Amino acid sequence: MADRRLQVFYSVARLLSFTKAAESLHMTQPAVTFQVRQLEEHFNTRLFDRTHNKISLTAAGERVYFHAEKIFEIYAELENSVRELTGEISGVLILGASTTIAEYMLPALLGDFKEKYPDVNIRLKVSNTDGIVSMVENNVIDLGVVEAPVNNKNLAVEPCRTDRLVAITPPGHELSKLGNKIPVQAILAYPFICREEGSGTREVIMDYLKESGVDPGQLNIMMELGSLEALKGAVEAGIGVSIVSRATLLKEIKLGSIEVLDLDPPLERPFSFVHQKHKFRQCAMDELLEFARNYCESHKADNA
């Protein structure tokens, strides 16, 4: 219903990038440029200043952006109002999740949601926590699910479940001789395998060490890996020890390929939904949020 030229302009203005707008709209960049030029011809004025590979809104562009936002808010309210009346829940939702959540929490949740709402198409982007927060900030995704604190006060952050992190070692490792619960200081004596910079898990671990009176610089980091499966494989191979979410260890616990040790003090973190505070939302988005809240509540015991 809404003018396609205005939709494309709004995406470019919001992201201040033709390339990012093309990606978010699933269009080619020349097609995005063409739509913006069509709108500029309609108004007979430039809407963007283009200098040194950067763009900014002109005075006219600022005015069009202001009114476009109101138009799309009203349009979304219209869509939601009619769909509430007819009971139809459909549309496309773009989600983003950090690696741990995308691999170990979302598949079952989204599978159950899709079974209930088959007309909602879900696209999932996977990145580390920093990447997901950036996508939410730039409106590339509708909803993010992250595993570390979010510091942007302009975003809505809603904890969905608590995740417990534990130490892992190869079977028969010396740390396991200390019992099922070990002081965090004991880890410092052994090679440590860590997630990459920007990982929510890594950030949570470093904050935990500081709060426990341990200098993170004392960790004997032997290896940094961007994949949780690679990290667990390295521990199984005896290269070092690590700290990971207990929810990711179901297979290894069953096989006995890894020793799982609780930490003293305990280490827990929230998995959280993050989205724009003021962004208009589809009915499908509200349904997914409510479905996810109920799912997390009913699966509280999964990480025990």
Backbone bond lengths (Angstrom), bond angles and torsions (degrees), N, CA, C in turn:
res aa  C-N    CA-C-N  psi(-1)  N-CA   C-N-CA  omega(-1)  CA-C   N-CA-C  phi
1 M - - - 1.455 - - 1.522 111.79 -
2 A 1.340 116.61 -46.16 1.459 119.78 -176.74 1.529 110.06 -69.63
3 D 1.337 116.33 149.85 1.458 122.72 179.31 1.532 109.49 -59.10
4 R 1.335 116.11 122.02 1.467 120.38 -177.87 1.518 111.32 -60.04
5 R 1.327 116.66 -37.45 1.468 119.60 180.00 1.523 110.50 -61.00
6 L 1.330 115.46 -40.57 1.459 119.90 -179.20 1.527 110.70 -68.99
7 Q 1.331 117.27 -38.28 1.466 120.87 177.51 1.528 110.90 -60.94
8 V 1.321 115.67 -44.77 1.463 119.79 -178.94 1.527 110.21 -67.15
9 F 1.325 116.72 -44.97 1.464 120.12 177.41 1.527 110.62 -56.74
10 Y 1.325 116.21 -44.13 1.463 120.92 -176.75 1.529 110.89 -61.58
11 S 1.314 117.07 -40.38 1.468 120.66 178.91 1.526 111.24 -66.10
12 V 1.324 116.67 -42.97 1.463 120.19 178.95 1.528 110.36 -64.14
13 A 1.335 116.35 -43.74 1.463 120.75 -178.36 1.523 111.34 -65.94
14 R 1.319 116.60 -35.76 1.459 120.90 -178.66 1.527 110.80 -70.13
15 L 1.341 116.32 -39.32 1.457 121.45 -176.16 1.521 113.08 -95.58
16 L 1.339 115.80 -14.00 1.475 122.23 -175.03 1.527 110.79 50.31
17 S 1.318 114.37 44.07 1.462 120.15 179.51 1.524 108.98 -161.61
18 F 1.333 116.38 125.49 1.457 120.33 175.92 1.531 110.04 -69.52
19 T 1.339 115.77 -36.20 1.466 120.08 -178.51 1.522 111.40 -65.74
20 K 1.349 116.72 -48.42 1.463 120.34 -179.58 1.530 111.05 -66.02
21 A 1.337 116.28 -36.80 1.462 119.53 178.18 1.521 110.42 -64.03
22 A 1.316 116.91 -41.70 1.472 120.75 179.00 1.520 110.54 -61.35
23 E 1.340 115.95 -41.19 1.469 119.99 179.55 1.529 110.90 -64.87
24 S 1.338 116.62 -44.84 1.465 119.96 -176.40 1.532 111.79 -69.46
25 L 1.347 116.45 -28.19 1.465 120.90 -179.24 1.521 112.75 -94.08
26 H 1.340 116.44 -4.39 1.460 122.11 -177.31 1.537 110.45 58.13
27 M 1.345 114.08 46.20 1.461 122.01 177.18 1.523 108.68 -124.11
28 T 1.328 116.28 165.64 1.457 119.46 171.85 1.525 108.62 -79.83
29 Q 1.324 117.10 156.22 1.462 119.67 179.74 1.525 112.19 -64.04
30 P 1.352 119.34 -41.03 1.476 118.56 176.72 1.530 112.48 -59.19
31 A 1.339 117.23 -35.91 1.468 120.26 178.86 1.520 110.90 -66.53
32 V 1.342 116.83 -38.48 1.467 120.83 177.26 1.524 109.73 -64.67
33 T 1.325 116.28 -46.70 1.472 120.84 179.68 1.527 110.62 -59.07
34 F 1.330 117.39 -41.94 1.462 122.01 -179.79 1.533 110.76 -61.35
35 Q 1.335 117.66 -44.60 1.459 121.04 -178.62 1.533 111.23 -64.28
36 V 1.331 116.34 -39.67 1.469 119.33 178.95 1.525 110.33 -66.59
37 R 1.312 116.52 -41.37 1.479 119.61 179.07 1.524 110.67 -63.61
38 Q 1.334 116.54 -37.53 1.467 120.07 177.21 1.532 110.48 -60.61
39 L 1.331 116.62 -41.42 1.459 119.95 179.77 1.530 110.58 -69.22
40 E 1.326 117.51 -38.03 1.461 120.95 177.66 1.535 110.18 -63.91
41 E 1.321 116.26 -38.33 1.461 119.45 176.75 1.526 111.06 -66.61
42 H 1.321 115.95 -36.92 1.467 119.95 178.04 1.528 110.90 -60.71
43 F 1.330 116.22 -44.13 1.472 120.28 -179.52 1.527 112.67 -87.54
44 N 1.334 116.28 -8.22 1.467 122.35 -179.96 1.537 111.26 57.71
45 T 1.341 115.67 41.97 1.462 120.29 177.22 1.514 109.10 -160.86
46 R 1.335 115.48 156.91 1.464 119.48 176.56 1.525 109.48 -75.75
47 L 1.322 115.90 140.10 1.465 121.46 177.28 1.518 111.86 -105.05
48 F 1.342 115.78 -18.12 1.475 120.34 178.27 1.517 110.16 -130.62
49 D 1.325 115.86 144.12 1.459 121.76 166.56 1.516 107.10 -96.52
50 R 1.314 117.09 132.23 1.459 121.67 -178.27 1.524 108.65 -118.69
51 T 1.328 116.40 111.40 1.471 121.19 179.85 1.519 109.77 -141.71
52 H 1.342 116.41 133.84 1.466 122.74 174.88 1.531 112.06 49.62
53 N 1.312 116.03 49.41 1.466 122.50 177.84 1.530 113.87 61.28
54 K 1.321 116.76 17.55 1.463 121.50 175.65 1.518 108.71 -122.22
55 I 1.310 115.94 151.95 1.459 119.42 177.04 1.519 109.84 -124.90
56 S 1.319 115.33 152.05 1.463 121.49 174.99 1.524 107.54 -146.00
57 L 1.312 116.01 156.73 1.457 120.69 -178.99 1.529 110.50 -76.62
58 T 1.315 116.30 138.64 1.456 120.85 169.67 1.529 108.34 -78.15
59 A 1.326 116.98 176.15 1.468 120.09 177.62 1.527 110.07 -59.44
60 A 1.339 115.66 -40.83 1.468 119.30 177.73 1.527 110.85 -66.51
61 G 1.332 116.08 -38.99 1.453 120.48 178.78 1.525 112.07 -63.14
62 E 1.341 116.52 -39.80 1.472 120.80 177.64 1.527 110.13 -60.32
63 R 1.337 115.79 -40.78 1.467 119.58 -178.11 1.536 110.72 -69.31
64 V 1.330 116.49 -42.20 1.463 119.73 178.35 1.537 109.87 -63.49
65 Y 1.330 116.71 -41.35 1.475 120.60 -179.82 1.527 110.80 -62.17
66 F 1.329 116.68 -43.28 1.476 121.76 -179.83 1.530 110.70 -58.06
67 H 1.328 115.90 -47.56 1.468 119.40 -177.97 1.533 111.78 -75.50
68 A 1.339 117.24 -32.95 1.463 120.25 178.82 1.527 110.39 -61.44
69 E 1.331 116.75 -40.53 1.461 120.45 179.97 1.523 110.67 -60.61
70 K 1.335 116.03 -42.78 1.466 120.28 178.38 1.530 111.16 -66.02
71 I 1.333 115.96 -40.15 1.468 120.24 179.58 1.524 110.61 -60.90
72 F 1.336 116.93 -44.80 1.461 120.12 -176.78 1.529 111.75 -72.66
73 E 1.317 117.29 -30.16 1.464 120.00 174.63 1.539 110.14 -64.98
74 I 1.331 115.42 -44.62 1.476 119.80 179.02 1.526 109.88 -66.03
75 Y 1.327 116.80 -39.99 1.458 121.35 179.39 1.535 110.69 -62.63
76 A 1.338 116.86 -42.12 1.466 120.83 178.91 1.521 110.80 -65.63
77 E 1.341 116.54 -39.67 1.463 120.29 177.48 1.534 110.50 -62.70
78 L 1.331 116.31 -39.93 1.465 121.07 177.38 1.533 110.48 -61.89
79 E 1.329 116.39 -48.93 1.467 120.65 -179.92 1.525 110.48 -58.56
80 N 1.343 116.01 -48.11 1.462 120.02 -177.65 1.525 111.49 -64.34
81 S 1.332 115.55 -39.00 1.465 119.89 -177.92 1.527 110.97 -63.06
82 V 1.334 116.16 -44.71 1.467 120.23 -179.04 1.530 110.22 -69.07
83 R 1.342 117.34 -40.48 1.459 120.29 -178.39 1.527 111.45 -68.56
84 E 1.346 116.53 -33.09 1.459 119.45 175.24 1.530 110.00 -64.24
85 L 1.336 115.43 -37.18 1.459 120.33 -179.22 1.524 111.14 -68.90
86 T 1.331 115.99 -40.38 1.458 120.28 -176.87 1.529 112.50 -89.34
87 G 1.338 116.58 -12.91 1.459 120.55 -179.02 1.515 113.64 78.78
88 E 1.332 118.34 11.06 1.460 121.55 -177.62 1.526 110.34 -83.32
89 I 1.307 116.66 128.68 1.462 122.05 173.37 1.519 106.88 -120.10
90 S 1.328 115.89 108.28 1.461 119.98 -178.23 1.521 108.93 -150.78
91 G 1.330 115.35 179.58 1.454 120.08 178.27 1.511 111.54 123.00
92 V 1.334 115.28 -173.68 1.460 122.58 -179.69 1.527 108.42 -116.83
93 L 1.324 116.66 129.13 1.461 121.85 175.64 1.522 108.56 -117.66
94 I 1.333 115.95 132.87 1.458 120.67 177.44 1.526 107.75 -108.09
95 L 1.321 115.75 115.09 1.456 121.92 -179.22 1.517 110.04 -106.98
96 G 1.311 114.69 155.81 1.458 120.74 172.56 1.516 108.41 -132.24
97 A 1.323 116.60 142.30 1.461 119.35 179.89 1.516 109.67 -145.91
98 S 1.323 114.99 144.62 1.449 119.18 173.67 1.527 108.44 -69.85
99 T 1.313 116.32 160.57 1.461 122.04 -166.35 1.522 113.46 -55.38
100 T 1.330 117.02 -48.53 1.469 120.45 -177.17 1.512 111.07 -57.91
101 I 1.330 116.36 -45.03 1.463 121.28 -177.59 1.528 110.32 -69.00
102 A 1.338 116.94 -43.11 1.467 120.89 -177.97 1.528 111.47 -62.97
103 E 1.323 116.90 -35.21 1.456 120.17 -174.91 1.525 113.37 -87.86
104 Y 1.342 117.51 -29.79 1.464 119.04 -169.60 1.527 115.08 -120.14
105 M 1.346 118.17 -15.59 1.454 119.07 -178.21 1.525 112.28 -114.81
106 L 1.321 116.93 -44.45 1.459 120.16 -170.83 1.527 116.31 -71.93
107 P 1.339 120.30 -34.60 1.466 117.85 -175.60 1.522 113.55 -53.66
108 A 1.329 117.92 -47.19 1.465 120.19 -179.46 1.520 111.13 -68.48
109 L 1.337 116.66 -41.86 1.467 120.78 -179.23 1.522 110.75 -61.51
110 L 1.333 116.24 -49.36 1.464 120.06 -177.35 1.528 111.52 -69.28
111 G 1.323 116.30 -31.86 1.456 119.14 176.54 1.519 111.46 -63.64
112 D 1.338 116.43 -43.59 1.472 120.62 178.36 1.528 110.93 -66.75
113 F 1.348 115.88 -38.72 1.467 119.77 179.82 1.521 110.90 -65.57
114 K 1.320 116.34 -42.99 1.466 120.99 -179.11 1.520 111.15 -64.41
115 E 1.325 116.10 -34.52 1.459 119.59 177.89 1.524 111.09 -64.93
116 K 1.339 116.37 -36.28 1.464 120.90 -179.60 1.522 111.55 -79.85
117 Y 1.358 116.21 -35.95 1.470 120.48 -177.18 1.532 109.19 -125.13
118 P 1.331 118.25 76.26 1.469 120.87 -174.90 1.526 114.15 -66.34
119 D 1.345 118.18 -18.04 1.462 120.19 -177.93 1.530 113.00 -88.70
120 V 1.340 117.35 0.43 1.466 120.82 175.90 1.524 108.22 -95.84
121 N 1.335 115.83 121.28 1.462 121.00 177.40 1.524 109.14 -95.78
122 I 1.331 116.01 127.80 1.465 121.10 -176.24 1.520 109.44 -114.26
123 R 1.326 114.90 130.39 1.464 121.30 173.68 1.525 107.72 -113.59
124 L 1.316 116.75 135.50 1.457 121.30 -175.09 1.520 110.71 -119.75
125 K 1.324 115.55 127.46 1.463 121.77 173.68 1.526 107.76 -109.52
126 V 1.330 117.04 135.46 1.457 121.77 -177.33 1.524 109.54 -113.75
127 S 1.325 115.86 131.64 1.457 121.29 177.56 1.520 107.22 -156.74
128 N 1.335 117.23 179.48 1.460 118.02 172.63 1.528 108.71 -79.67
129 T 1.323 116.61 175.72 1.463 120.54 -173.57 1.519 112.03 -57.62
130 D 1.332 117.30 -44.47 1.474 120.18 179.90 1.524 110.79 -58.49
131 G 1.333 116.21 -42.04 1.459 120.18 -179.27 1.515 112.30 -65.86
132 I 1.338 116.98 -40.08 1.468 120.71 -179.83 1.524 110.26 -66.06
133 V 1.325 116.95 -44.33 1.477 120.17 179.78 1.522 109.76 -61.30
134 S 1.336 117.10 -41.19 1.465 121.00 178.20 1.530 110.87 -61.56
135 M 1.338 117.70 -40.39 1.474 121.01 179.35 1.523 111.01 -65.41
136 V 1.338 117.13 -37.68 1.469 119.94 176.85 1.524 109.96 -66.56
137 E 1.321 116.51 -44.51 1.469 120.99 179.96 1.521 111.12 -58.37
138 N 1.338 116.35 -38.15 1.471 121.11 -176.75 1.520 113.31 -93.92
139 N 1.355 116.05 8.15 1.466 121.00 177.66 1.519 113.61 60.89
140 V 1.320 116.81 27.85 1.467 120.35 175.57 1.527 109.74 -77.31
141 I 1.345 116.61 -30.64 1.461 121.20 177.84 1.525 109.08 -125.14
142 D 1.338 115.46 156.63 1.468 120.75 179.79 1.524 112.18 -81.15
143 L 1.327 115.64 -36.14 1.465 120.50 -174.06 1.511 109.34 -148.12
144 G 1.329 116.32 134.80 1.455 121.19 175.15 1.517 110.15 -113.28
145 V 1.321 116.20 151.15 1.465 121.73 172.85 1.523 106.27 -126.55
146 V 1.334 116.38 118.29 1.463 120.62 -170.46 1.521 111.25 -126.39
147 E 1.340 114.62 165.82 1.460 121.43 -173.68 1.523 112.77 -118.12
148 A 1.324 117.66 15.97 1.463 121.10 179.43 1.529 108.70 -143.43
149 P 1.338 117.76 162.34 1.466 120.06 178.86 1.527 111.71 -58.67
150 V 1.329 116.36 147.72 1.473 122.68 177.51 1.520 107.67 -112.91
151 N 1.323 116.15 123.66 1.465 120.74 -173.02 1.517 114.32 -93.74
152 N 1.334 118.22 -8.65 1.466 121.35 -179.28 1.528 109.53 -77.36
153 K 1.328 116.58 109.50 1.469 121.25 -176.46 1.527 112.43 -71.79
154 N 1.338 117.27 -10.48 1.463 120.28 179.65 1.527 112.14 -84.92
155 L 1.327 116.71 -5.67 1.461 120.71 179.41 1.522 110.00 -103.76
156 A 1.319 116.03 148.25 1.470 121.53 174.86 1.523 108.03 -85.12
157 V 1.330 116.32 126.83 1.466 122.04 -179.05 1.523 108.15 -123.59
158 E 1.329 116.09 125.72 1.466 121.27 -176.43 1.528 109.67 -131.28
159 P 1.341 118.07 109.59 1.472 119.61 177.86 1.524 110.49 -59.75
160 C 1.342 116.46 138.90 1.471 119.79 -178.62 1.517 112.42 -114.48
161 R 1.317 118.79 -29.70 1.462 120.77 175.51 1.516 109.08 -163.35
162 T 1.314 116.31 161.25 1.462 121.48 178.61 1.522 109.12 -98.07
163 D 1.314 115.19 134.95 1.457 122.01 -179.61 1.526 108.65 -113.81
164 R 1.327 117.03 132.83 1.466 120.85 178.81 1.522 109.43 -101.39
165 L 1.326 116.37 130.97 1.451 121.45 177.44 1.527 109.56 -102.57
166 V 1.320 115.45 145.73 1.465 121.60 -176.02 1.522 109.71 -136.30
167 A 1.334 114.96 160.58 1.464 120.31 173.43 1.515 108.94 -82.23
168 I 1.319 116.99 143.42 1.461 120.55 175.77 1.529 109.23 -127.99
169 T 1.333 114.89 143.24 1.461 122.06 -179.91 1.523 108.48 -139.99
170 P 1.335 117.04 165.32 1.468 118.51 171.10 1.533 109.10 -66.70
171 P 1.329 118.28 157.16 1.471 120.57 177.67 1.526 111.56 -57.30
172 G 1.339 115.86 138.17 1.461 120.91 177.18 1.510 114.45 77.74
173 H 1.329 117.87 9.94 1.463 121.17 -179.57 1.525 110.84 -65.08
174 E 1.334 116.27 153.51 1.473 121.50 -177.99 1.525 112.27 -58.79
175 L 1.339 117.18 -33.26 1.468 119.34 -178.98 1.523 111.38 -62.25
176 S 1.339 116.72 -33.29 1.463 119.66 -177.48 1.527 111.75 -67.54
177 K 1.330 116.68 -17.82 1.463 120.28 178.58 1.525 111.97 -73.25
178 L 1.357 115.75 -13.27 1.465 119.80 178.96 1.526 111.59 -80.83
179 G 1.324 117.54 -7.49 1.459 121.29 -178.70 1.511 111.42 113.78
180 N 1.329 116.14 -175.81 1.466 120.86 -178.45 1.525 112.95 -78.10
181 K 1.334 116.45 -11.22 1.469 120.76 177.99 1.521 107.90 -129.32
182 I 1.337 116.00 128.96 1.462 119.61 -176.55 1.528 110.88 -124.04
183 P 1.339 117.52 146.53 1.471 119.53 173.71 1.519 109.41 -68.63
184 V 1.319 116.57 140.87 1.458 119.60 -175.39 1.529 111.63 -60.18
185 Q 1.353 117.37 -29.87 1.465 120.38 -179.70 1.526 112.09 -60.60
186 A 1.349 116.38 -25.48 1.467 119.45 -177.04 1.526 112.25 -65.21
187 I 1.332 116.64 -24.67 1.471 120.58 -178.29 1.522 112.08 -68.98
188 L 1.323 116.58 -24.85 1.466 120.47 -174.58 1.531 112.71 -63.11
189 A 1.315 117.21 -21.29 1.464 120.71 -175.58 1.530 112.75 -81.32
190 Y 1.345 117.16 -3.79 1.462 119.20 -173.09 1.527 111.35 -127.17
191 P 1.349 116.83 154.42 1.478 119.54 176.12 1.527 109.54 -57.35
192 F 1.335 115.53 135.81 1.467 121.41 -174.76 1.524 109.53 -116.17
193 I 1.330 116.02 134.99 1.463 121.26 177.61 1.520 107.56 -105.97
194 C 1.329 116.69 126.15 1.463 122.19 -168.85 1.519 111.11 -122.37
195 R 1.336 115.93 154.27 1.461 120.82 170.91 1.521 110.00 -74.90
196 E 1.330 116.03 167.23 1.458 122.26 -175.62 1.529 112.46 -72.20
197 E 1.337 116.72 161.97 1.464 121.78 173.60 1.523 109.07 -57.32
198 G 1.341 116.51 138.53 1.460 121.23 -178.54 1.508 113.19 94.10
199 S 1.340 116.40 -13.05 1.467 120.07 178.00 1.522 109.72 -71.51
200 G 1.335 115.92 136.63 1.454 120.12 177.69 1.514 111.63 -63.56
201 T 1.340 116.53 -38.84 1.465 120.19 179.37 1.520 110.75 -61.34
202 R 1.316 116.15 -44.41 1.469 119.54 -179.85 1.529 110.60 -62.33
203 E 1.318 116.73 -44.24 1.464 120.33 -179.46 1.528 111.21 -61.41
204 V 1.323 116.32 -42.56 1.467 120.61 179.81 1.527 110.58 -64.05
205 I 1.328 117.49 -41.57 1.466 121.18 -179.66 1.523 110.46 -63.84
206 M 1.327 117.01 -44.55 1.467 120.24 -178.61 1.533 111.10 -64.03
207 D 1.319 116.75 -41.05 1.469 120.19 177.39 1.526 110.76 -64.90
208 Y 1.334 116.18 -39.29 1.461 121.42 179.42 1.533 110.73 -62.43
209 L 1.336 116.79 -43.50 1.464 120.34 179.53 1.522 110.95 -60.57
210 K 1.336 116.02 -44.44 1.469 119.65 179.71 1.516 110.91 -61.98
211 E 1.340 116.88 -44.01 1.465 120.81 -179.74 1.522 111.58 -66.18
212 S 1.335 116.73 -24.50 1.465 121.37 179.24 1.523 111.76 -90.13
213 G 1.342 117.26 5.88 1.458 121.69 178.70 1.513 114.29 79.81
214 V 1.336 116.73 20.15 1.462 121.72 -179.74 1.523 109.33 -110.92
215 D 1.321 116.41 132.13 1.460 121.35 176.95 1.529 108.27 -76.48
216 P 1.346 118.30 118.10 1.476 119.61 179.73 1.517 113.03 -56.15
217 G 1.337 116.35 -24.98 1.457 119.82 178.59 1.516 113.31 -65.26
218 Q 1.335 117.12 -14.66 1.464 121.24 178.75 1.530 112.47 -79.82
219 L 1.343 116.76 -13.78 1.459 119.08 177.65 1.526 110.17 -62.17
220 N 1.301 115.83 134.16 1.466 120.99 177.37 1.529 108.53 -89.80
221 I 1.354 115.39 75.96 1.458 119.76 -175.27 1.523 110.10 -72.34
222 M 1.319 114.47 112.17 1.465 121.95 -178.21 1.523 111.57 -88.71
223 M 1.364 116.03 -29.54 1.459 120.04 -172.21 1.523 109.33 -158.24
224 E 1.330 117.21 142.77 1.465 122.83 173.47 1.524 107.85 -117.67
225 L 1.343 116.60 126.03 1.461 120.37 -174.92 1.528 110.39 -127.94
226 G 1.327 116.27 141.26 1.461 121.60 -179.12 1.515 113.56 -90.48
227 S 1.320 117.01 -0.82 1.465 121.25 -179.04 1.517 109.41 -123.86
228 L 1.323 116.20 130.73 1.462 120.42 178.40 1.522 111.18 -66.08
229 E 1.329 117.36 -38.42 1.463 120.03 178.81 1.527 110.80 -63.29
230 A 1.340 116.52 -39.59 1.467 119.90 177.42 1.523 110.44 -65.19
231 L 1.331 116.08 -39.05 1.461 120.53 179.08 1.531 110.78 -62.26
232 K 1.338 116.44 -46.78 1.464 119.50 -179.89 1.531 110.26 -64.42
233 G 1.316 116.57 -37.27 1.461 120.35 177.86 1.516 111.97 -62.87
234 A 1.337 116.10 -38.34 1.464 120.26 179.15 1.527 111.05 -66.52
235 V 1.336 116.17 -38.06 1.466 119.58 177.14 1.529 109.87 -66.67
236 E 1.333 117.23 -44.93 1.470 121.25 178.26 1.527 111.40 -57.58
237 A 1.365 115.29 -33.84 1.467 120.20 -178.69 1.524 112.70 -79.80
238 G 1.354 116.82 -2.40 1.457 120.12 176.37 1.522 114.78 84.66
239 I 1.337 117.26 15.34 1.468 120.04 -177.94 1.525 111.47 -74.21
240 G 1.326 117.16 -31.17 1.459 119.85 -178.83 1.509 111.03 -177.77
241 V 1.336 115.18 -168.53 1.467 121.87 177.39 1.518 108.14 -115.81
242 S 1.332 117.14 169.19 1.458 119.17 -179.71 1.523 109.88 -157.43
243 I 1.335 115.23 179.89 1.465 123.29 174.93 1.524 107.16 -129.43
244 V 1.325 116.58 125.57 1.463 120.83 -177.83 1.523 109.92 -142.57
245 S 1.334 116.06 171.36 1.460 121.80 175.35 1.528 109.64 -68.57
246 R 1.332 115.90 133.54 1.459 119.92 178.42 1.529 110.90 -64.68
247 A 1.331 117.00 -28.32 1.460 121.02 -178.78 1.522 112.55 -64.83
248 T 1.325 117.69 -16.91 1.467 121.15 -178.49 1.528 112.53 -92.85
249 L 1.337 117.87 3.98 1.466 120.81 -169.65 1.524 114.20 -111.66
250 L 1.330 118.22 13.61 1.459 120.40 -175.13 1.530 111.90 -57.40
251 K 1.328 116.87 -43.98 1.470 120.89 -178.78 1.523 110.60 -66.30
252 E 1.337 116.73 -45.81 1.462 120.72 -176.57 1.529 111.75 -67.06
253 I 1.346 116.24 -37.12 1.468 119.90 177.57 1.525 110.04 -64.18
254 K 1.337 116.27 -42.57 1.461 120.77 -179.79 1.521 111.01 -63.82
255 L 1.339 116.86 -39.17 1.463 121.16 -178.10 1.527 112.76 -82.55
256 G 1.343 116.31 -17.42 1.460 119.71 -177.07 1.515 113.09 72.45
257 S 1.343 117.32 23.46 1.468 121.10 -176.08 1.520 113.06 -85.68
258 I 1.343 116.29 -8.47 1.457 121.17 -178.59 1.526 108.69 -142.30
259 E 1.330 115.94 141.95 1.470 120.91 172.62 1.527 107.90 -87.22
260 V 1.328 117.03 134.50 1.457 122.27 179.92 1.524 108.73 -113.68
261 L 1.336 116.43 122.56 1.461 121.98 -175.30 1.523 110.07 -125.35
262 D 1.323 117.54 128.73 1.462 120.95 174.99 1.517 109.77 -70.08
263 L 1.303 115.23 152.15 1.460 121.78 -179.27 1.528 110.59 -99.44
264 D 1.317 115.21 148.82 1.459 122.24 175.32 1.529 108.00 -125.54
265 P 1.336 118.95 112.17 1.461 127.36 3.43 1.537 111.61 -72.43
266 P 1.358 117.11 159.67 1.465 119.80 -179.92 1.527 111.74 -61.44
267 L 1.317 115.93 152.95 1.470 121.35 179.11 1.527 109.17 -121.91
268 E 1.317 115.40 114.30 1.461 121.88 177.44 1.521 109.55 -129.39
269 R 1.315 115.29 155.78 1.460 121.13 177.97 1.521 108.18 -147.80
270 P 1.333 117.01 156.37 1.463 118.78 175.37 1.525 111.14 -89.32
271 F 1.315 117.41 141.81 1.453 122.33 160.92 1.527 104.74 -87.68
272 S 1.330 117.39 131.65 1.467 119.99 -171.94 1.516 112.30 -130.63
273 F 1.343 115.06 145.48 1.457 121.68 167.69 1.523 107.45 -82.66
274 V 1.322 116.55 142.05 1.464 120.53 176.55 1.523 108.57 -138.47
275 H 1.334 115.71 132.32 1.471 120.43 179.10 1.522 108.94 -154.30
276 Q 1.312 115.69 170.46 1.457 121.00 178.53 1.526 109.93 -65.29
277 K 1.324 117.69 137.68 1.463 120.80 -179.46 1.518 111.74 -67.22
278 H 1.314 115.80 -42.32 1.467 119.38 -169.08 1.523 112.98 -107.33
279 K 1.329 116.86 7.13 1.460 118.84 -177.88 1.533 109.64 -76.14
280 F 1.338 115.62 132.66 1.463 118.04 175.97 1.534 108.60 -63.80
281 R 1.328 115.78 148.00 1.451 120.51 -173.38 1.517 110.54 -124.36
282 Q 1.326 115.18 144.93 1.445 120.58 173.86 1.530 109.05 -74.29
283 C 1.329 115.36 159.52 1.469 119.92 172.32 1.525 110.04 -56.45
284 A 1.334 116.54 -39.95 1.462 120.53 -178.29 1.516 111.21 -60.36
285 M 1.339 116.35 -36.58 1.467 120.97 178.96 1.523 110.41 -65.87
286 D 1.321 116.78 -44.73 1.464 120.45 178.57 1.523 110.72 -63.41
287 E 1.331 116.62 -39.88 1.461 120.31 178.98 1.527 111.04 -65.07
288 L 1.349 116.62 -40.29 1.459 119.86 179.63 1.524 110.57 -65.51
289 L 1.320 116.94 -42.88 1.470 120.13 178.94 1.523 110.92 -60.24
290 E 1.325 116.25 -46.37 1.454 119.52 -179.22 1.534 110.63 -66.51
291 F 1.329 116.81 -40.20 1.456 121.28 178.33 1.531 109.92 -62.13
292 A 1.346 116.53 -43.51 1.469 121.13 -178.46 1.529 110.80 -66.66
293 R 1.338 116.30 -39.14 1.479 119.00 177.41 1.522 110.21 -59.22
294 N 1.316 116.41 -46.80 1.465 120.84 -178.96 1.525 110.85 -65.84
295 Y 1.338 116.45 -38.90 1.461 121.03 179.41 1.529 110.25 -62.87
296 C 1.328 116.36 -46.81 1.471 120.33 -179.27 1.519 110.87 -63.58
297 E 1.329 116.53 -38.68 1.461 120.12 179.39 1.530 110.59 -64.26
298 S 1.323 116.81 -40.55 1.464 120.35 -177.28 1.516 113.35 -78.32
299 H 1.365 117.00 -12.57 1.474 120.10 -179.57 1.534 111.55 -114.03
300 K 1.314 116.57 25.79 1.462 120.36 -179.62 1.520 112.48 -57.34
301 A 1.315 115.68 -35.67 1.469 119.91 -174.21 1.532 113.38 -78.74
302 D 1.341 117.84 -6.92 1.460 120.20 -174.89 1.520 113.28 -62.85
303 N 1.332 117.81 -24.93 1.465 120.67 -175.16 1.515 110.89 -106.21
304 A 1.320 117.05 16.89 1.458 120.07 -177.88 1.530 110.60 -75.21
